[in-house]
Amino acid sequence: MPAPIHPDATRLLTALARGSQALMQGRFWGNGVDALLGEIGRASGASRVWIFQLLELQDEAVIQDYVFEWAAAPGYRQLTHKRFRFFSTLFDDPLYRSMVEERQRGVAQHFITERMPDGTLRENLASQRIRSMVTVPIMVDGRWWGTLGIDDCERPLDWKGAGLEALAVAAELIASAIYRHQLSSRRRQLELFQQVADCGIWEIDLHSGSTWCSRALLRTLGYPDNYACLPLRRLLVHILPADRQRLWAQLRECRAGARKSCRLDVRLHRGGEPLRWHEIVAELALDENGQPTIISGLAIDITRRKQGEQRAMIAAEYDELTGVMNRRGLTRRTQALLNGTPSAPCHLLLLDIDNFKVINDCYGHPAGDALLKLLATQLGNELRDQDVLARVGGEEFALLVGDLDDTQVLQLGERLRASIADTPFPLQLLASDVKTRHVDITVSIGIARLPHGQDPQHAQALATAQADQALYAAKHAGRNRVLIFGRHDAPPDPQDGTGPANPSLSGPGSG
């Protein structure tokens, strides 16, 4: 038997060096693979060098595709043959099944056809006039991705030793190129996703505290795309302190095992730019022992959504005509006030324009609407920032005030009443009017204290009923006056020398 023929290992190493440069420098990874296969083919003197990609591994067959090939001559080319496009090979030969199992484990095989046992695999090689073949699995991320193979139709090459090791290195180079290509594709997909979703990606290692941020998030925070490492403290400082505390509380719950994910809306800032709302989505990763190792997630810009919610809230809670709150807004603010200051005194004032129907009848509804706007502005100018003004009816307004006792709230009501009575309101009654006319109006005000220690909804309903009774009594007593529910110490009315109509509803009187 003649001595086995071995490929020239030195030439193969030189081919690997040239081919690896092509893989690193090529604009497309496939071009680099073609160049590497050509270098290996010429160095080994083989008939063809090829790559099969694994598509599906079934119980009884394996499905592959012929994706790359270098051929020494046109007669050796098989890439264009239909039989090798998405072809299926049955496990009807024990040798072939064993070969596939070894490929899954990353084991290389080499054959000299004439020395193989009879079977389907030998017949298949013989039908292609292959005298020797070597195959090396391409393992990507620990899994069998495909196979690098060399066919020699002229010589019975023996690939043991240095030649086989060189091919194993070539398979590793190809696997690295595929992996880099996959990473690049994923990065482009992530960048497109982040661009479309207006978000950034982040990750925190719980053991070291090191952080990683995607390019999109770095740009959001005002850092260069290639910024090497953003420390955790510097990352968190971009979150508004109040939001940062809430985020930390949820992240601590995740780390303690109480939950594995969380979502929270926070405000981020960069430099002197306005705050922008972001939704932080966090997911906790555990190791094999169930211990938390990494928290990662998204930072999604929801500024537009928040602006939409704000517009929706304004539409739902504010009066379209006057711009002050409506009943819904008043209810929300009342309940928030009662829940936030359980012991501080809170009062509800109901204010109604006296004889407003006369104004509508004499001057028309457009003039009445203009008057309501002016009155809302007048009242707003008299109130503190924390006070709440709402329009709750046609010509009826409500005021919610806190931290004032009964005497102080009566003084506030009287100041409002006097300010309105002393202010002529300018109205352009008709569109054709050149001159602005001034209309004098008065208001009646009823006041009630919001009871504490009760359900906020019930407390508001009770105070509204009591303030309404006080308002009714003020109207019945002659209008243009302020009355508080439950007070018995009101002085006589300076207008007619009598006290209020309802002795349980009283106030300081008015001019």
SVG drawing of the C-alpha trace seen along z (x, -y; Angstrom):
<svg xmlns="http://www.w3.org/2000/svg" viewBox="-85 -104 91 107">
<polyline fill="none" stroke="black" stroke-width="0.4" points="0.0,0.0 1.5,-3.4 2.4,-5.8 -0.4,-8.3 -0.3,-11.7 -0.4,-14.6 -1.3,-18.2 1.5,-20.8 1.0,-22.2 3.3,-25.2 1.4,-26.3 -1.9,-25.8 -0.7,-28.1 0.3,-30.8 -3.2,-30.4 -4.8,-30.8 -2.9,-34.1 -4.0,-35.5 -7.5,-34.2 -7.9,-35.7 -6.9,-39.1 -9.6,-38.9 -12.1,-37.9 -11.2,-40.9 -10.9,-43.5 -13.8,-42.4 -16.8,-44.7 -19.1,-41.7 -18.3,-38.6 -19.3,-36.3 -16.6,-37.8 -14.0,-37.1 -15.2,-33.5 -14.8,-33.0 -11.3,-34.4 -10.4,-32.1 -11.7,-29.0 -9.7,-29.9 -6.5,-30.3 -7.1,-26.9 -8.0,-25.2 -4.9,-26.5 -2.6,-25.6 -3.9,-22.1 -4.2,-21.4 -7.7,-20.0 -10.5,-19.8 -13.0,-21.9 -13.5,-23.5 -17.1,-24.0 -19.4,-24.9 -22.8,-23.3 -25.1,-25.3 -27.3,-23.2 -30.9,-24.2 -32.8,-21.6 -31.8,-18.5 -34.6,-15.9 -34.9,-12.5 -34.4,-10.6 -32.6,-13.2 -30.6,-16.3 -31.5,-19.3 -28.6,-21.4 -27.8,-23.9 -24.7,-24.4 -23.7,-28.0 -20.0,-28.5 -17.6,-26.8 -14.2,-27.2 -13.4,-24.8 -10.0,-24.2 -11.7,-23.8 -15.2,-24.3 -15.6,-20.5 -15.4,-20.3 -18.0,-22.9 -21.2,-21.7 -22.6,-24.9 -25.0,-25.4 -26.3,-21.8 -30.0,-21.6 -29.4,-18.4 -27.4,-20.5 -30.0,-23.2 -31.8,-22.6 -31.1,-18.9 -32.1,-16.3 -29.9,-13.3 -31.4,-10.3 -29.8,-8.5 -29.9,-5.2 -26.2,-4.6 -24.9,-4.1 -21.6,-5.8 -23.4,-8.9 -25.5,-9.1 -22.4,-8.7 -20.7,-11.4 -23.6,-13.8 -23.6,-13.1 -19.8,-13.8 -20.3,-17.1 -22.8,-18.2 -20.0,-17.7 -17.5,-19.6 -15.5,-16.5 -13.7,-16.6 -13.8,-13.6 -11.6,-12.6 -12.2,-9.7 -10.4,-8.0 -13.2,-6.6 -11.6,-3.4 -11.0,-2.4 -14.5,-3.2 -16.9,-0.3 -19.7,0.3 -22.8,-1.8 -24.7,-4.9 -22.0,-7.4 -19.3,-5.6 -21.7,-5.3 -22.5,-9.0 -18.8,-10.0 -18.0,-7.6 -20.8,-9.0 -19.2,-12.4 -15.7,-10.9 -14.4,-12.0 -11.3,-10.0 -10.8,-11.7 -12.7,-14.1 -12.2,-16.0 -14.9,-17.8 -14.7,-20.2 -17.8,-21.4 -18.3,-25.2 -19.5,-25.8 -21.1,-29.2 -21.9,-30.1 -21.4,-26.4 -23.8,-25.0 -23.2,-23.3 -23.9,-25.9 -22.5,-24.1 -19.6,-22.2 -16.3,-23.1 -15.3,-20.4 -12.5,-19.6 -13.0,-17.1 -10.1,-15.8 -11.1,-13.9 -7.5,-13.1 -5.6,-12.0 -6.3,-10.0 -5.2,-12.7 -4.7,-11.8 -5.6,-14.9 -4.2,-13.7 -2.0,-15.9 -1.0,-19.5 -3.3,-19.7 -6.4,-18.8 -5.4,-21.3 -5.1,-24.0 -8.6,-23.3 -9.9,-23.4 -8.4,-26.9 -10.0,-27.9 -13.4,-26.7 -12.9,-28.8 -12.1,-31.9 -15.3,-31.3 -17.3,-30.8 -15.9,-34.2 -16.9,-35.9 -20.4,-34.5 -20.7,-35.5 -19.4,-39.1 -21.9,-39.2 -24.8,-38.2 -23.7,-40.7 -23.5,-43.5 -27.0,-42.5 -28.4,-42.5 -26.8,-45.8 -28.3,-47.3 -31.7,-45.8 -31.4,-47.2 -30.4,-50.6 -33.4,-50.5 -35.7,-49.3 -34.4,-52.1 -34.9,-54.7 -38.4,-53.6 -39.4,-53.0 -37.4,-56.1 -35.7,-54.2 -32.3,-53.1 -31.0,-49.8 -29.1,-49.5 -27.7,-46.8 -26.2,-46.8 -24.0,-44.0 -25.2,-43.6 -21.8,-42.1 -19.5,-44.8 -21.9,-47.7 -20.6,-48.2 -23.0,-49.5 -23.5,-49.2 -25.6,-51.6 -26.6,-51.4 -25.5,-54.1 -29.1,-55.5 -29.2,-55.9 -25.7,-57.5 -26.9,-60.0 -30.0,-60.7 -27.9,-61.4 -25.5,-63.6 -22.5,-61.3 -20.6,-60.3 -21.7,-57.1 -18.4,-55.4 -18.2,-56.5 -16.3,-53.6 -17.9,-53.2 -20.6,-55.2 -20.4,-54.8 -23.6,-53.9 -23.6,-57.1 -23.2,-59.2 -26.0,-57.3 -28.4,-57.7 -27.7,-61.4 -29.6,-62.0 -32.8,-60.9 -34.8,-63.5 -34.1,-62.8 -37.7,-62.0 -38.0,-59.6 -34.6,-58.1 -35.8,-57.1 -38.9,-55.4 -36.8,-53.6 -34.3,-52.4 -37.1,-51.1 -38.4,-49.0 -34.9,-47.8 -34.3,-46.8 -37.5,-44.8 -36.3,-43.0 -32.9,-42.2 -34.6,-40.9 -36.6,-38.5 -40.0,-40.1 -40.4,-40.6 -38.4,-39.9 -39.4,-43.0 -40.7,-46.5 -41.9,-49.5 -41.7,-53.1 -42.1,-56.5 -39.2,-58.8 -37.9,-62.2 -34.4,-62.4 -32.4,-65.5 -29.2,-66.3 -27.4,-69.6 -29.7,-72.6 -32.3,-70.9 -35.9,-70.5 -36.8,-67.3 -38.0,-64.4 -40.2,-61.6 -39.0,-58.0 -40.5,-54.7 -37.9,-52.5 -38.5,-48.8 -36.3,-46.5 -35.9,-42.7 -33.9,-40.7 -31.6,-37.9 -30.7,-35.0 -27.8,-32.6 -28.1,-28.8 -28.5,-29.1 -31.4,-31.5 -29.3,-34.5 -29.7,-37.9 -26.8,-38.8 -27.9,-41.4 -30.7,-43.9 -31.3,-45.1 -34.0,-46.8 -35.2,-49.8 -35.5,-53.5 -38.4,-54.5 -39.0,-58.2 -42.6,-58.8 -42.5,-62.6 -45.1,-62.8 -47.3,-60.3 -47.1,-62.3 -47.9,-65.5 -50.9,-63.7 -52.0,-62.6 -51.6,-66.1 -53.8,-67.4 -56.3,-64.7 -56.4,-65.6 -56.8,-69.2 -59.7,-68.4 -61.3,-66.1 -60.7,-68.3 -60.7,-71.8 -63.6,-74.1 -63.3,-74.8 -64.8,-78.3 -62.9,-79.8 -59.8,-77.6 -60.3,-76.8 -61.1,-73.4 -64.4,-71.7 -66.2,-69.3 -64.0,-66.4 -60.8,-68.4 -62.3,-69.8 -63.1,-66.3 -59.6,-65.0 -57.9,-68.0 -60.3,-67.8 -59.6,-64.1 -55.8,-64.7 -56.0,-67.6 -57.9,-65.5 -55.6,-62.6 -52.4,-64.7 -53.3,-67.0 -55.5,-64.8 -55.6,-67.4 -55.3,-70.8 -58.6,-72.7 -60.0,-72.7 -62.9,-74.8 -65.2,-74.7 -66.6,-78.0 -69.5,-78.1 -69.8,-81.4 -72.7,-82.4 -73.2,-85.5 -76.3,-87.4 -79.0,-88.0 -76.9,-86.5 -80.0,-85.7 -80.6,-89.4 -77.2,-89.9 -77.9,-87.1 -81.3,-88.4 -80.2,-92.0 -76.9,-91.6 -76.9,-88.1 -75.2,-84.9 -71.8,-85.9 -71.6,-88.7 -72.4,-86.4 -69.6,-84.0 -67.2,-86.9 -68.2,-88.0 -67.6,-84.4 -64.1,-84.5 -63.3,-87.9 -64.7,-86.7 -62.5,-83.6 -59.5,-85.7 -60.4,-88.2 -60.9,-85.3 -57.6,-83.6 -55.7,-86.8 -57.1,-86.9 -56.2,-83.4 -53.0,-81.7 -51.1,-79.2 -52.2,-76.2 -55.9,-77.3 -58.2,-75.6 -60.7,-77.4 -63.4,-75.5 -66.5,-76.3 -69.2,-73.8 -72.3,-75.3 -73.5,-77.9 -72.5,-81.0 -71.4,-79.1 -67.8,-78.6 -66.2,-76.6 -63.1,-77.4 -61.1,-74.9 -58.7,-76.4 -56.6,-74.8 -54.8,-75.9 -57.3,-78.7 -59.6,-78.7 -63.2,-79.8 -62.4,-83.5 -59.7,-83.6 -61.8,-81.9 -64.7,-84.3 -62.2,-87.1 -61.1,-85.6 -64.7,-85.2 -65.5,-88.8 -62.4,-90.1 -63.5,-88.2 -67.0,-89.6 -65.9,-93.2 -63.3,-92.9 -66.0,-91.8 -68.6,-94.3 -66.0,-97.2 -64.8,-96.1 -66.8,-97.2 -66.2,-94.4 -65.5,-95.7 -67.5,-94.0 -67.8,-94.6 -71.5,-93.5 -71.8,-93.4 -69.2,-92.7 -70.2,-96.0 -69.7,-98.0 -66.9,-100.5 -67.1,-101.4 -66.5,-99.0 -69.3,-99.0 -68.8,-98.3 -71.1,-96.0 -71.3,-95.9 -72.0,-92.6 -72.2,-91.1 -71.8,-87.6 -73.1,-85.5 -70.8,-83.0 -71.5,-80.0 -68.8,-78.4 -68.5,-75.0 -65.6,-73.1 -64.7,-69.8 -64.9,-67.2 -61.8,-65.1 -61.8,-61.4 -64.3,-60.4 -64.2,-59.0 -62.9,-61.9 -65.8,-61.4 -68.4,-61.5 -66.6,-64.5 -66.8,-66.4 -70.4,-65.6 -71.3,-66.7 -69.3,-70.0 -70.9,-70.7 -74.4,-70.3 -73.6,-72.5 -71.9,-75.2 -74.9,-75.1 -77.2,-75.7 -75.1,-78.6 -75.2,-80.0 -78.9,-79.6 -79.3,-81.5 -77.0,-84.3 -79.2,-84.6 -82.4,-84.6 -80.9,-87.2 -80.5,-89.7 -77.5,-88.5 -74.1,-90.1 -73.0,-88.6 -70.9,-85.7 -72.2,-83.1 -70.5,-80.1 -72.4,-77.0 -72.8,-76.5 -71.7,-79.9 -74.0,-81.8 -72.0,-85.0 -72.8,-87.1 -73.3,-90.8 -76.5,-92.4 -76.8,-93.0 -75.7,-96.7 -78.1,-96.9 -81.4,-96.3 -80.5,-96.2 -81.5,-92.5 -79.6,-89.3 -79.3,-86.5 -82.4,-84.6 -81.1,-81.3 -79.5,-81.7 -77.3,-78.7 -75.8,-80.3 -74.0,-83.5 -71.3,-85.7 -69.8,-89.2 -72.4,-90.9 -71.7,-93.0 -72.4,-96.4"/>
</svg>
